[in-house]
Amino acid sequence: MRDLLYLTHRIPFPPNKGDKIRAYHVLRYLQRHFRVHLGSFIDDAADQAHAAHLATDCASSCFVRLHPRLARVASLPALWRGDALSIAYYRHPELRDWVKGTLSRHRIDIAMAFSGPMAQYLPARTPHGPLHRVLDLVDVDSEKWQNYADHRRWPSSALYRREGRRLLEFERAAARSFDQVLLVSRAEAALFRLRAPESAHKTGYFNNGVDSSYFSPQPGFADPYDSARVLVFTGAMDYPPNVEAVVWMAGHVMPALRQEFPDLQFHIVGSRPSPAVQALTRQPGIHVSGTVADIRPYLHHAALAVAPLQIARGIQNKVLEAMAMGKTVIATPQALEGLSAVPGRDLICAAGAAEFIHHVGRQLRNPDELGAAARQRVLNDYQWGKNLQRLGVVLGVTESHPSQAEPAP
């Protein structure tokens, strides 16, 4: 079995948020085909407890504690060096030295970096020969910063626009030097080909998946809402696009809906709610749950799942998980980018507040039966086992049923 070096910007366990979910399933796939050397950052003290568990299945590992506040301060010199802050944020001598030592001690000829900033650690050659390098960008992060700039006032808008430009320069340089670049969806890959045309020939993608046996509309979940009629939003609630989404929903949609449906509640379910999210509980009908042990009861007993994201990149796992649970999902076009789901058949697309109010109201009065179609879409298009075969093609993995693998374009 060949050795492979895998670097992730966040420890890939527990798989409880978008990037960690993808990184976790990639890691498990890699471990079936390679002796994996894993290097990761830990930016949440609670995740430190999982390092030993992950290490047991790795040929070697390195977990570097990253303190977000200190890392932000340490990245500030990048402003006058002309670098992207995101790259400086994840620049750490301990991981750099571990990578160098690992590539020296082991005959590793293939490596994979999860997210753009981790590309800075992988050289083109090792002491043993050339290193075949695969970059899983996941999303076009530079585009996200440009989107942030469009939604902020000066001076934040200027800083975000600068970050978008600098990060795109880094992404393009990394893509030119790496052997293959992968993203999370066909749409995201098409966007990166547009932004980095010189690397279009080696840019592909593989979709995320959902554990559809875990996220399934099975009976028996206790009702966390005490039979109330609920709209639910799920996600990490310290992530700015999620914060912006629920603040928008609470301010622009819920007041009008509660005029017609006075008992309607909006539950925000997810870890680390920011002060802006916690403040929403002052409004009638808004509830903030924080971290929960199992998100499935909150999805199962909700009348509708909503994803009112104004800024989004890549695939929204929150949408896929709700669909897998057989829920009708109402989402903005931004939240649906990259999904193969068909609006009107698998879920509902609402472009603004008026459309959200209209569609939620119509579903509460006379629900469409979209849940079965939503789950079938997940079963057809978002199974990890099938989708990871595209990664296997790039890595030269021989599958037992190679005819099922669609080569990454």
Residue, then its C-alpha position, 0 to 999 in steps of 0.5 A: m500500500r502506497d503512502l499518502l500525505y493529507l493536509t487539512h486546515r481543520i481536524p476532520f472530526p467530528p464531521n459536524k460542519g461542512d468542511k469537516i464533513r467533506a474532509y472526514h469522508v475523504l480521509r476515510y476513503l484515503q485510508r482504504h487505499f493508502r497509508v495516510h500521514l495526516g496533518s491538521f490544525i485544531d482551532d477549537a479546544a473541544d476538538q483536541a479530544h478527537a486527535a488520538h482517535l484519528a491518529t490510531d488509523c493513520a501511519s503518522s499524524c500531526f495536530v497543531r493547535l491554532h488559536p484563532r485570535l492569535a492567528r489573526v494577529a500573526s497574519l496582519p504583516a501579510l497586509w504590507r507584504g502583499d499576501a493573502l491574510s488567509i494564507a498567512y493565517y494558516r502558516h505555522p512552523e510546527l506543521r511546516d517542519w512536520v511536513k518536511g520531516t515526514l516527506s524526508r522519512h517516508r517514501i511519499d510520492i502523492a499528497m493531497a491538500f484540503s483547501g487552498p491555504m494548505a497548498q503552501y506546505l507541499p513542495a514539488r519534490t521530496p528527497h525521494g523524487p517528485l511529489h504528485r500533488v492534488l489540491d481540493l480547493v472545495d470552494v473558490d474562496s476568493e470569490k467568497w471574499q469578493n461577495y463579502a465585499d459587495h455586502r459590506r461598507w467601507p473600510s471592510s469592503a476594501l479589506y475584503r476586496r483586497e483579500g479576494r484579489r490576493l487569494l485568487e492570485f494564490e489560488r491560481a499560482a497553486a493550481r498552476s503548480f499542482d497536478q490536479v485541482l478539485l472542487v465541490s461541484r460542477a458549478e464551482a469547477a466551472l467558476f474556477r476554470l473561468r477565474a484560472p483559465e490556464s489551469a482549466h485542463k486540470t480542474g475537476y470536481f467531486n460532489n459531497g455526499v450525505d449519510s442517507s441511512y443516518f439522515s433518514p425520515q425514520p419515526g421515533f424522534a422525540d419532538p423538541y418543539d412540543s408540537a409547535r409549528v416550526l421553520v428550522f435553520t441548521g448550521a454553525m452559528d458563528y459563520p458570518p453567512n449563516v449569521e447574516a441569513v438568520v438575521w435576514m430571515a428574522g427581520h424580513v420574513m418572520p414578522a409578515l408570516r407571524q401576522e398570518f400564522p401567530d403560532l409560527q416559530f423560527h428555530i436556529v439550531g447550531s453551534r456557537p451562536s454569535p451575539a447577533v444570533q442570540a439577540l434574535t431571541r428578543q423577537p417573538g417566535i425566534h428560538v436559538s438552540g445552540t449545540v445539540a446532540d442530534i440534529r435529526p429530531y429538529l429536522h424531522h419535526a419541523a414543518l419546513a427547513v429554510a436556507p435563506l443564505q445571501i452569500a454561499r459557496g459550493i454545496q450546502n450540506k444543511v440543504l442536503e441533510a434536510m432533503a435526506m430527512g424528507k423535508t421540504v426545503i425553501a432556499t435562496p438561489q445562492a444556497l442552491e448553487g451547485l446542487s442538482a436538485v430541481p426547484g419545484r420538484d425536489l425543493i423550492c427556490a425563493a429569491g427574496a423576502a416577498e418570495f420567501i413569505h409567499h412560498v412559506g405561507r403556501q406550504l403552511r396552508n397547503p403543503d406540497e409533497l416534495g419530501a420524497a422527491a428530495r430524498q430520492r435526489v439525495l439517494n441518486d446524486y449525493q452518496w459518498g461511496k459513488n462520488l468519491q470514485r471521482l477522487g479515486v480516478v485522480l489518485g489512480v485508485t483501482e475500484s472493484h467496480p471501475s465502470q461506476a466511476e465517472p472521470a473528473p473532467 
